[in-house]
């Protein structure tokens, strides 16, 4: 959910007389629009005030959200140097069923300045705070952003035909986004990246670090990010700080093994993260009694924390459908899922549509199975979905599917055996943390450029602001027991 972290980079050694960060005051965030007339913040389209946002034009409401979110960050971080943000609304990548919501990142990064850890890259806003001065004062890189701490861009077409149809940004300040995309949470998340919630100067696809003059990513000899001292891979038994490029590359795609060891975030995780939720199945077949991890979807109601969800069911492929569950269920599939919980594979259409079709056919819940290796967090929005949906891995989806067939053989022709789905937790494990209670970073087996490593893992429960998806149950409190964003930023120097 963020752009390439570094577009232009400067390295500077600050004079010994620079101010220190001791006793820093609440931060001031200065937002500058780069939108042309009639676009983005300057859009004159009339709108009604919504959710505490008094703006009467689309542009005004967008600006009000920016000011509101900047105010949240100002209350949570300290710096004697004004934090500058260049903000714009642009046409970003999207289709009718998916879209890039927006992105943000530090425009400049710095090393070897006053109060810095030697030979280490920092994002500019944090570097300025530690040095006590604006390190890019008077700097012009030819882009117009040379002196900017954070550059943001958001999708001006979101919700229009061809761009996540019907799901625009919700511009209210009250969190009641419904089936729209909550812009407060989205912007809060992206500014978090710009302030330093990012591995920053490491290419996750290669493990290479940015070299000392910021001219290239190199296999050896580059400078580490301030993040790397807190990134510990449980499989390798090493911190990223001490890894080779090849080891960092492998760690970035090592699911559920890359832990954050910073003391503030670890303490917060132990305070707020819950036991891992699991599906426990009961079957007449020995191979059908399973305990399977799951992730809740970003739409529809949350599943109950305990109790019986229902009986497992399978659906058959239908002629002409784009993927499993993507078309209105035919008579046979409707009979199969009525009052039950179908297992539906990913692919062909968005998750919410699959669940809505199952709901219309009478299902009481849906288990969505990944079609590639790794865990699955079903994203999307649909305010009309009223049944719970959860995501499981490809391997676990296959186990559930096989269990239905095995159970049926142990019944009778009139009454085949069934698999019952119960929900509970595994008290021996914390959702989103390793065995030592250290929160996990997002490292899916297939690299997700711009998302891998620089987010919390999607297995965290409750959901965290800095996961790669914006979930419906987020708030604007950035500390435990509500969130772990600020604890991580404090670990790196905020």
C-alpha positions in Angstrom: 0.0 0.0 0.0 2.9 2.3 -0.4 5.1 3.6 -3.3 8.8 2.9 -3.7 10.2 4.4 -0.6 13.1 6.3 -2.2 12.8 8.4 -5.2 15.6 10.8 -4.4 18.0 10.5 -1.6 20.5 12.7 0.1 23.3 11.9 2.5 24.6 14.6 4.8 26.9 15.1 7.8 25.4 17.7 10.1 27.7 20.1 12.0 28.4 19.4 15.6 26.5 22.4 16.7 23.1 21.0 15.6 20.4 20.8 18.1 19.5 17.5 19.9 16.1 15.9 20.1 15.9 16.1 23.9 12.7 17.7 25.1 11.1 17.8 21.7 7.6 19.3 21.6 4.4 17.9 19.9 4.9 17.7 16.2 3.6 20.2 13.6 2.6 18.7 10.2 2.4 21.1 7.3 0.4 19.8 4.3 0.8 21.3 0.8 -1.5 20.5 -2.1 -0.1 20.0 -5.5 -3.5 19.5 -7.2 -4.4 21.6 -10.2 -7.6 23.7 -10.4 -10.7 21.6 -10.3 -9.0 18.4 -9.2 -8.5 16.6 -5.9 -8.5 19.1 -3.1 -9.8 21.7 -5.5 -12.8 19.6 -6.7 -15.9 21.9 -6.5 -18.4 19.0 -6.7 -21.1 19.8 -4.1 -21.5 17.2 -1.4 -23.5 17.0 1.9 -21.6 17.1 5.2 -21.0 13.6 6.4 -19.9 11.9 9.6 -18.6 15.0 11.3 -16.9 16.4 8.2 -18.6 19.8 7.6 -17.2 20.3 4.0 -19.7 21.1 1.3 -17.5 20.3 -1.7 -15.6 17.1 -2.4 -12.4 19.0 -2.3 -13.2 20.5 1.1 -14.0 17.2 2.6 -10.8 15.6 1.3 -8.8 18.5 2.8 -10.7 18.2 6.1 -9.7 14.5 6.4 -6.1 15.4 5.8 -6.2 18.0 8.6 -8.0 15.6 10.9 -5.5 12.8 10.4 -2.5 15.2 10.6 -3.9 16.3 14.0 -3.9 12.7 15.2 -0.3 12.2 14.3 0.7 15.6 15.8 -0.7 14.5 19.1 1.2 11.2 19.0 4.7 12.1 18.0 7.2 14.8 19.0 9.5 16.9 16.9 10.8 20.5 17.0 11.1 20.4 13.2 8.0 20.9 11.1 7.0 17.8 9.2 6.2 18.6 5.6 3.8 16.6 3.4 3.2 17.0 -0.3 -0.3 15.8 -1.1 -2.1 15.1 -4.3 -5.0 13.2 -5.9 -4.0 11.2 -9.0 -5.3 8.5 -11.3 -3.8 5.3 -9.8 -4.0 1.7 -11.0 -7.4 0.2 -10.7 -10.0 -2.1 -12.3 -13.7 -2.6 -11.6 -12.9 -5.0 -8.7 -9.6 -3.8 -7.4 -7.6 -0.6 -6.9 -4.6 1.0 -5.5 -6.0 3.2 -2.8 -2.9 5.4 -2.4 0.7 5.5 -1.3 3.1 7.5 0.7 6.7 7.4 1.6 9.7 9.4 2.8 11.0 11.4 -0.1 14.5 11.7 1.3 16.5 9.5 3.6 19.7 10.4 5.6 22.6 8.8 7.4 25.5 10.0 9.6 23.9 13.1 11.0 23.9 14.4 14.6 22.4 11.9 17.0 22.1 9.1 14.4 23.2 5.5 14.7 26.4 5.6 12.5 26.2 4.2 9.0 22.4 3.8 9.1 19.6 5.1 6.9 16.7 7.1 8.4 13.5 8.6 6.9 13.7 12.3 6.7 11.0 13.3 9.2 12.7 11.1 11.9 16.2 12.3 10.9 15.1 15.9 11.2 13.6 15.2 14.7 16.8 13.5 15.9 19.1 16.2 14.4 16.9 19.0 15.6 17.1 20.8 12.2 15.6 20.5 8.7 18.3 18.5 6.9 16.9 19.3 3.5 16.7 23.1 4.0 17.3 24.7 0.6 17.8 21.4 -1.2 16.5 21.2 -4.7 16.6 17.9 -6.5 14.8 19.2 -9.6 11.5 17.5 -8.8 9.8 20.1 -6.7 9.9 17.7 -3.7 13.5 18.2 -2.6 12.6 19.7 0.7 9.6 17.5 1.4 9.6 14.9 4.2 6.7 12.8 2.9 5.0 12.6 -0.5 1.5 11.2 -0.7 -0.9 10.4 -3.5 -4.4 8.9 -3.5 -6.7 7.5 -6.1 -8.9 10.3 -7.5 -11.1 7.8 -9.4 -11.9 5.4 -6.6 -15.5 4.3 -6.7 -16.1 5.4 -10.3 -16.9 2.9 -13.1 -13.8 0.8 -13.8 -12.1 1.7 -10.5 -13.4 -0.5 -7.6 -16.9 0.3 -8.8 -19.3 1.6 -6.1 -16.7 1.8 -3.3 -15.4 5.3 -3.1 -13.5 6.8 -0.1 -15.7 7.5 2.9 -14.8 11.1 4.0 -16.6 11.1 7.3 -14.6 11.3 10.5 -16.8 8.9 12.6 -15.5 5.6 11.3 -18.9 4.6 9.9 -17.7 3.8 6.4 -20.1 0.9 5.6 -19.2 -0.5 2.2 -17.0 2.5 1.3 -13.3 2.7 1.9 -12.5 4.6 5.1 -10.2 7.4 4.1 -9.3 8.4 7.7 -7.8 4.9 8.3 -6.2 4.8 4.9 -4.5 8.1 5.3 -3.5 7.4 8.9 -1.8 4.2 7.6 0.0 5.9 4.7 1.4 8.7 6.8 2.7 6.0 9.2 4.8 4.7 6.3 6.0 8.2 5.5 7.1 8.7 9.1 9.2 5.5 9.1 7.0 2.4 9.3 9.0 0.8 6.5 12.2 -1.2 6.0 13.0 1.7 3.7 16.4 1.3 2.1 16.4 -2.5 1.5 15.1 -4.1 -1.7 13.0 -7.0 -0.5 13.2 -8.7 -3.9 17.0 -9.0 -3.7 17.9 -8.3 -0.1 20.3 -5.6 -1.4 20.9 -2.4 0.6 21.2 1.1 -0.7 24.9 2.2 -0.9 26.4 5.0 1.1 26.0 7.7 -1.7 22.4 6.5 -2.4 23.2 5.8 -6.1 22.3 2.1 -6.2 21.2 -1.0 -4.3 24.3 -3.2 -3.8 24.8 -6.9 -2.8 27.5 -6.0 -0.3 28.6 -2.8 1.4 25.3 -1.0 1.6 24.1 0.8 4.7 21.4 -0.8 6.8 18.0 0.7 7.6 17.3 1.7 11.2 14.7 -1.1 11.1 17.2 -3.9 10.7 18.4 -4.0 14.3 14.9 -5.1 15.3 14.1 -7.7 12.6 14.9 -11.2 13.7 14.3 -14.3 11.5 13.5 -17.3 13.7 14.4 -19.8 11.0 17.8 -18.3 10.3 18.4 -17.3 13.9 19.7 -13.9 12.8 18.9 -10.2 12.7 18.7 -8.6 9.3 21.5 -6.4 10.5 23.8 -9.4 10.4 22.4 -11.2 7.3 23.8 -11.4 3.7 21.6 -10.1 0.9 20.6 -13.6 0.0 19.5 -14.3 3.6 17.5 -11.1 3.7 15.8 -12.0 0.4 14.9 -15.4 1.8 13.6 -13.9 5.1 11.3 -11.6 3.2 9.4 -14.6 1.9 9.6 -16.8 5.0 5.9 -16.8 6.3 5.3 -16.2 10.0 9.0 -16.2 10.9 10.2 -12.6 10.8 9.7 -11.0 14.3 10.1 -7.4 15.4 12.1 -7.3 18.7 11.8 -3.6 19.6 10.9 -3.4 23.3 8.0 -1.0 22.9 6.2 -3.1 20.2 6.9 -6.3 22.1 5.4 -5.0 25.3 2.4 -3.7 23.3 1.9 -7.0 21.6 1.9 -8.9 24.8 -0.7 -6.5 26.1 -3.1 -6.5 23.2 -2.7 -9.5 20.8 -5.1 -12.4 21.5 -4.8 -16.2 21.3 -4.9 -17.5 17.7 -8.4 -18.1 16.4 -8.8 -21.6 15.0 -11.4 -23.7 13.2 -11.9 -27.1 14.9 -13.8 -29.6 12.9 -15.6 -32.7 14.2 -15.9 -35.6 11.8 -16.6 -39.4 11.8 -13.4 -39.8 9.8 -10.1 -39.6 11.6 -8.6 -37.3 9.1 -11.5 -34.9 9.4 -10.8 -33.8 13.0 -8.7 -30.7 12.2 -7.4 -27.6 13.9 -6.9 -24.9 11.4 -5.8 -21.2 11.6 -8.0 -18.7 9.9 -8.2 -14.9 9.2 -11.4 -12.9 9.3 -12.6 -11.0 6.2 -12.7 -7.2 6.0 -16.4 -7.3 5.2 -19.4 -8.8 6.8 -19.9 -9.6 10.5 -17.1 -11.0 12.6 -17.4 -14.8 13.3 -18.3 -15.8 16.8 -15.4 -16.3 19.1 -16.6 -19.7 20.1 -19.4 -22.2 19.3 -20.6 -24.0 16.3 -20.6 -22.2 12.9 -22.2 -25.0 10.9 -21.8 -28.0 8.7 -19.2 -28.0 5.9 -20.3 -28.1 2.3 -18.7 -28.1 -1.1 -19.9 -26.5 -4.4 -19.5 -27.8 -7.9 -18.2 -25.8 -10.9 -20.9 -24.1 -12.9 -20.9 -23.5 -16.7 -19.6 -20.1 -17.7 -18.6 -18.9 -14.2 -15.3 -16.8 -13.9 -14.3 -18.8 -10.8 -15.7 -20.8 -7.9 -18.7 -19.0 -6.4 -18.6 -16.1 -8.9 -22.0 -16.7 -10.4 -25.4 -17.0 -8.8 -25.7 -20.5 -7.4 -27.6 -23.0 -9.5 -30.2 -25.3 -8.0 -27.7 -28.0 -7.1 -25.3 -25.7 -5.4 -28.1 -23.9 -3.6 -29.3 -27.3 -2.1 -25.7 -28.1 -1.2 -25.0 -24.9 0.8 -28.4 -24.1 2.4 -27.9 -23.8 6.1 -24.3 -24.8 5.8 -20.8 -23.4 5.5 -19.3 -23.9 2.0 -15.6 -24.1 1.3 -15.0 -21.8 -1.8 -11.6 -21.4 -3.5 -10.1 -18.0 -4.3 -10.0 -16.9 -8.0 -12.1 -15.3 -10.8 -13.8 -12.6 -8.8 -13.7 -10.7 -5.6 -14.2 -12.4 -2.2 -17.3 -10.3 -1.3 -19.1 -11.5 -4.4 -18.4 -15.1 -3.6 -19.8 -14.7 -0.1 -22.8 -12.7 -1.3 -23.7 -15.5 -3.8 -23.4 -18.1 -1.0 -25.5 -16.0 1.3 -28.2 -15.6 -1.3 -28.2 -19.4 -1.6 -28.8 -19.8 2.1 -25.3 -20.4 3.5 -24.7 -19.4 7.1 -21.0 -18.7 6.7 -18.2 -19.2 4.1 -14.6 -20.5 4.3 -12.5 -19.0 1.6 -9.5 -21.0 0.6 -6.3 -19.6 -1.0 -5.4 -20.9 -4.4 -1.7 -20.2 -3.8 0.6 -21.0 -0.9 0.3 -18.8 2.2 -2.4 -17.5 4.5 -5.4 -15.6 3.2 -7.1 -12.5 4.5 -10.2 -11.9 2.4 -10.3 -8.2 1.5 -13.1 -6.1 -0.1 -16.2 -4.3 0.9 -19.9 -5.1 0.8 -22.3 -3.7 3.3 -25.0 -6.2 2.3 -23.0 -9.3 3.4 -24.6 -10.5 6.7 -22.8 -13.9 7.2 -19.3 -14.3 8.5 -16.5 -15.3 6.1 -13.0 -16.4 7.0 -9.8 -17.2 5.0 -7.6 -20.2 5.2 -4.5 -21.4 3.4 -4.4 -23.5 0.2 -3.1 -26.5 2.2 -5.8 -26.2 4.9 -8.5 -25.6 2.3 -7.5 -28.9 0.7 -7.7 -30.6 4.0 -11.2 -29.3 4.6 -12.4 -30.3 1.2 -11.0 -33.8 1.6 -12.6 -34.1 5.0 -16.1 -33.6 3.6 -15.6 -36.5 1.2 -14.2 -38.8 3.9 -17.0 -38.1 6.3 -19.7 -38.7 3.7 -18.4 -42.3 3.2 -19.0 -43.1 6.9 -22.7 -42.2 6.9 -25.5 -43.9 5.0 -27.1 -43.3 1.6 -29.9 -41.4 3.2 -27.8 -39.5 5.7 -24.1 -39.1 4.7 -21.6 -38.3 7.4 -20.9 -34.7 7.9 -18.1 -32.4 9.2 -19.1 -29.8 11.8 -17.2 -26.5 12.1 -16.6 -25.2 15.5 -14.7 -21.9 16.3 -12.3 -21.4 19.2 -8.7 -20.4 20.0 -5.3 -21.9 20.6 -4.3 -20.5 23.9 -0.7 -21.7 23.4 -0.1 -19.2 20.6 -0.7 -15.4 20.1 -2.2 -14.3 16.8 0.4 -12.3 14.9 3.3 -13.0 17.2 6.0 -15.7 17.5 6.5 -18.1 20.3 8.2 -15.4 22.4 5.3 -12.9 22.0 7.2 -10.8 19.5 5.0 -9.3 16.7 5.5 -10.7 13.2 6.1 -8.7 10.1 4.3 -9.6 6.8 6.4 -12.1 4.8 4.1 -14.1 2.5 5.7 -16.9 0.5 5.1 -14.9 -2.7 6.7 -11.5 -2.4 4.2 -8.6 -2.4 6.2 -5.6 -3.7 5.5 -2.6 -1.5 3.7 -4.7 1.1 6.1 -7.5 2.2 8.1 -6.8 5.4 7.0 -3.2 5.8 3.7 -4.2 7.5 2.5 -6.2 10.4 1.4 -9.7 9.5 -2.2 -10.3 8.6 -2.5 -13.0 11.3 -2.6 -10.3 14.1 -5.8 -10.3 16.2 -7.2 -7.8 16.7 -6.4 -6.2 13.3 -3.6 -3.6 13.3 -3.5 -0.3 11.4 -0.3 -1.2 9.7 -1.3 -4.5 8.2 -1.3 -4.5 4.3 -5.2 -4.3 4.3 -7.4 -1.6 5.7 -9.9 -3.5 7.9 -13.3 -2.4 9.1 -12.5 -2.8 12.8 -9.7 -0.3 13.1 -9.7 2.9 15.2 -7.5 6.0 15.5 -5.7 5.1 18.7 -2.2 4.2 17.8 -1.0 2.5 21.0 -1.7 -0.7 22.9 -4.1 -2.1 23.8 -5.6 -0.8 20.6 -2.7 -0.8 18.1 1.1 -1.2 17.7 1.9 1.6 15.2 3.3 4.1 17.7 5.2 1.5 19.7 7.2 0.5 16.6 7.9 4.1 15.7 9.2 4.7 19.2 11.5 1.7 18.8 13.2 3.4 15.9 13.6 6.8 17.6 10.3 8.6 17.6 
